[in-house]
Amino acid sequence: MRTYGSATLLAAVLLFAATKAEAQNLVVNGGFEADPITGWDPVGATGSRAWSADDINASSASGSAEFSIDSTGEAVGLAQCLAVSGATDYDYYARMKFPTGQPAGSARALVDVQFFSSPDCSGTALGAEGQGAVVGAAYALDDAAWYGIPGEAELGTKGRATSPAAAASARLRIYVEQLAGSDTQVVRFDEVVFHDASTVPVTLQSFQVE
């Protein structure tokens, strides 16, 4: 019987847990390791989308998606079409940062999910669910803090969307809409997740083996 030192076993447990958690996420490039384009389609005809080296885990090998907009009534962001099963519960969430240097209350960051009967997110949406947070109101402007959507909740809280029985795909969108004014609004998104709610994240545990 092969034995392992505690450090080796702990590393194996952490690797297994990380792999399991990542495998549950249906979103491609939800952590923006390389850029905000791979796996995503643009949302909105105005504003800008850029990759930022600012990462929620301060990783030098990853980053976030940064959206900037300065036109009232307009929106800018990214979307992704995901395969889903009908009559199924899905959990979703994202993390965002509201940098300082912009007015509070003039824009809103959103995550929403639209379901379709087609496999490519075309046609009329069967239904939708979403959550938003007003920049500088739901959460304060802060150059260090990452906050959670949905529900102005603590990190780890998720939104729930139930797909209609005829659903075959879901369009997940992350975006910023300007509510008022012409000052530039900036929001960064990271850790975008959409997964079958029946899957349960693996709990990381540390233990010793002699």
QUIUR-V915146 format. One record per backbone hydrogen bond with DSSP energy under -0.5 kcal/mol. NH is the residue of the N-H (numbers start at 0). CO is the residue of the C=O. Records with the same first field share a line. If there is no record, write none. Layout:
NH->CO / CO
//
This chain:
8->4
9->5
10->6
11->7
12->8
13->9
14->10
15->11
16->12
17->13
18->14
19->15
20->16
21->17
22->18
23->19
24->20 / 21
25->193
29->26
31->28
39->36
40->78
42->76
45->74
47->67
49->65
51->63
54->52
57->54
61->58
62->30 / 31
63->51
64->188
65->49 / 63
66->64 / 186
67->47
68->184
72->177
73->70
75->175
76->42
77->173
78->40
79->171
81->79 / 169
83->167
86->162 / 163
87->84
89->160
90->194
91->158
92->192
93->148
94->189
95->146
96->187
98->96
104->134
105->102
107->176
108->132
109->174
110->130
111->172
112->128
113->170
114->126
115->168
117->121
120->117
125->114
126->114
128->112
130->110
132->108
134->106
135->138
136->133
137->133
138->133
141->97
146->95
147->152
148->93
152->149
156->153
158->91
160->89
162->87 / 160
166->163
167->115
168->115
169->81
170->113
171->79 / 169
172->111 / 170
173->77
174->109
175->75
176->107
177->73
178->105 / 176
179->105
184->68
186->66
187->96
188->64
189->94
191->29
192->92 / 190
194->90
196->88
198->195
206->204
//
